[in-house]
Amino acid sequence: MKINTQKFTDRSENTYEVHEATTNLGLTVTLSPLGASIQKIAIRTVQGEYLSMALSLPDPTVCPADAGYAGATLGPNAGRIRGSELPIGKQIYHLTPNEGRHQLHGGPHNLSTIIWATDSVTCTHDYVKIQFSSFQPDRMDGFPGNRTYRAVYTLDDTNWLTVEYSARTDSPTYINLSNHTYWNLSGDFSRSGLEQELTVFSNNISLLDTEFLPVDVIPVAGTAFDFRRPRRLDNAMRSLKDECSRSQLHIGKGYNHAFLLNKPEPFRSIRSIRRTLPLKKACVLRDPGSGRTLKVMTDAPVLVLYTGGFLQDGLFMSNNQYSRPSCAIALEAQDLPDVMHILPHAYRLTTPTEPFHRIIRFHLI
């Protein structure tokens, strides 16, 4: 394992360090305190070249929120909250809307827009670990509680990238953090991300209304959302047999849906983390041409599949490539969007005695 560090200054004259960690197997992950984000993921080919596996910008001082939240930590809430209304006990907190009347990804001052503190950088023979932290005061964008957040990224020598989120508050609040990396395992973003093959370990998905908010939960069987066996995304979209699938994919310009994940596997130990955690298989993404594969595991209840139908066209990216709609897909491990309104029994608050914790693991092979 090795690590390189570069210093950058943004337009507001804020200076911070970006860290590039590389495994002996040729996987490079670049981490930035801006949005506690994955700024770049690249893998070394047999020809010795590095190919970007994730949508990334050449300028690490550009806010991820200005590029579809690429690689960013989403929070304090990943996804939308209907009407920007957050019920806690008998009180309704009115959040700051930033998408029509709704709030998206935690509001205008969400965690992807700020420079986190870099608390520690550790490099050993087996792994690199980088810890970021940030703070939001009570009622920032409407959320109650003085909140402290932590994001710990660990890249080990077997090409596992572990993202561990935690948060504490001094009064009951809602926290739901996730990561918003877009993937195209071909490394060629002129090719559609829909050419990738996907397996999702889920039997049920949530349907969307025209404002991209969940309205119901249905089984995936017999729909374009059945990825219980490996299936190319574009083939799944072309094989529409029911009106429900057609209308849903029209709303989202492809997939923008929450898959309710199956039960977790037995406890398993994770290197560099001093405890065992109940993780479930979330999905497997594969590039048919190269055979490159991404496995995702998490303790989150839901995986949101977003195939980038609303990505900006013509945004200059790393490797002298340009973005376009559906050039890459996001796999977001999180709570069900708008869970407090659609499935209140699954709504979990973060309190002073019950801190937030989430783990997401990516394995590139």
PEKAKA-V602153 format. One record per residue. N is the residue number from 0. NEAR is the number of other C-alpha atoms within 8 Angstrom. D_FIRST is the distance of its C-alpha to the first C-alpha in whole Angstrom. Layout:
# PEKAKA-V602153
N NEAR D_FIRST
N NEAR D_FIRST
This chain:
# PEKAKA-V602153
0 14 0
1 8 4
2 10 7
3 7 11
4 8 14
5 7 17
6 8 21
7 10 23
8 10 27
9 9 29
10 6 33
11 5 33
12 6 32
13 7 29
14 8 26
15 8 23
16 10 19
17 13 17
18 11 13
19 11 11
20 13 7
21 11 6
22 15 5
23 7 6
24 8 9
25 8 10
26 12 10
27 12 10
28 13 11
29 12 13
30 12 15
31 13 18
32 14 21
33 13 24
34 15 24
35 15 21
36 14 20
37 13 18
38 13 19
39 14 17
40 12 15
41 12 15
42 11 14
43 12 14
44 8 18
45 5 19
46 5 21
47 6 17
48 7 18
49 8 17
50 10 19
51 14 19
52 12 19
53 14 21
54 15 24
55 11 22
56 11 24
57 8 24
58 5 25
59 10 23
60 9 26
61 8 28
62 11 28
63 15 27
64 10 30
65 7 32
66 8 30
67 8 31
68 12 28
69 14 25
70 15 22
71 15 24
72 13 24
73 16 28
74 14 30
75 12 32
76 13 33
77 15 32
78 9 35
79 12 38
80 13 41
81 11 44
82 8 47
83 12 44
84 10 46
85 10 44
86 9 46
87 9 45
88 5 48
89 5 51
90 6 50
91 9 49
92 11 46
93 8 47
94 12 43
95 10 43
96 13 43
97 10 41
98 7 42
99 6 46
100 9 47
101 12 44
102 17 40
103 13 37
104 12 34
105 15 35
106 12 37
107 8 37
108 9 35
109 12 33
110 12 29
111 16 28
112 11 30
113 9 29
114 9 26
115 11 24
116 8 23
117 10 20
118 8 20
119 8 17
120 9 13
121 7 11
122 10 7
123 7 7
124 5 6
125 7 6
126 13 6
127 15 7
128 12 11
129 12 13
130 12 17
131 14 20
132 12 24
133 10 27
134 8 31
135 8 34
136 8 37
137 10 40
138 8 42
139 9 39
140 10 40
141 10 42
142 11 40
143 11 41
144 12 39
145 11 37
146 12 34
147 11 30
148 11 27
149 11 23
150 12 21
151 12 17
152 11 14
153 13 12
154 14 9
155 13 8
156 11 7
157 6 10
158 12 10
159 12 13
160 11 13
161 12 15
162 11 18
163 11 20
164 13 23
165 11 26
166 12 29
167 12 32
168 14 35
169 9 38
170 9 41
171 12 41
172 12 39
173 10 37
174 11 33
175 11 31
176 13 28
177 11 26
178 11 24
179 13 25
180 14 23
181 12 25
182 11 23
183 16 24
184 14 22
185 11 24
186 9 23
187 7 26
188 13 28
189 9 31
190 8 31
191 9 32
192 13 30
193 13 33
194 11 32
195 13 29
196 13 30
197 14 30
198 12 30
199 11 31
200 11 32
201 13 35
202 13 39
203 11 40
204 14 39
205 13 41
206 12 43
207 13 43
208 9 46
209 6 47
210 5 45
211 9 42
212 13 42
213 12 43
214 9 46
215 8 46
216 9 44
217 8 45
218 7 43
219 12 41
220 7 44
221 5 46
222 10 44
223 11 41
224 9 39
225 10 39
226 11 35
227 9 35
228 8 35
229 8 33
230 10 35
231 11 34
232 11 35
233 8 37
234 8 39
235 11 39
236 10 41
237 6 43
238 7 44
239 11 46
240 7 49
241 7 50
242 7 51
243 6 48
244 12 45
245 9 47
246 8 48
247 11 44
248 11 42
249 8 45
250 11 44
251 10 40
252 9 40
253 12 38
254 12 37
255 11 36
256 11 37
257 12 35
258 14 35
259 13 36
260 13 33
261 8 34
262 5 34
263 9 30
264 8 29
265 6 30
266 8 27
267 8 24
268 8 21
269 9 18
270 6 14
271 6 14
272 7 17
273 6 20
274 6 23
275 9 24
276 9 25
277 10 27
278 12 26
279 12 27
280 10 26
281 13 27
282 11 27
283 11 25
284 11 25
285 12 25
286 14 26
287 9 29
288 5 28
289 6 25
290 7 24
291 11 21
292 12 21
293 12 20
294 12 21
295 12 22
296 12 23
297 13 24
298 12 27
299 11 29
300 10 32
301 12 32
302 14 30
303 13 32
304 13 31
305 12 32
306 13 32
307 13 33
308 11 36
309 7 37
310 10 34
311 10 35
312 8 36
313 7 35
314 8 32
315 10 30
316 12 27
317 10 23
318 7 24
319 6 27
320 9 28
321 11 31
322 14 31
323 11 34
324 11 35
325 13 33
326 14 31
327 16 28
328 14 28
329 13 27
330 11 26
331 11 27
332 13 27
333 13 30
334 10 33
335 9 36
336 11 37
337 12 40
338 11 40
339 10 43
340 7 45
341 9 45
342 8 44
343 8 45
344 4 44
345 7 40
346 8 40
347 5 38
348 8 38
349 13 36
350 12 38
351 10 37
352 4 37
353 6 35
354 11 32
355 11 30
356 8 27
357 11 25
358 11 22
359 13 21
360 12 18
361 11 17
362 11 16
363 9 16
364 6 17
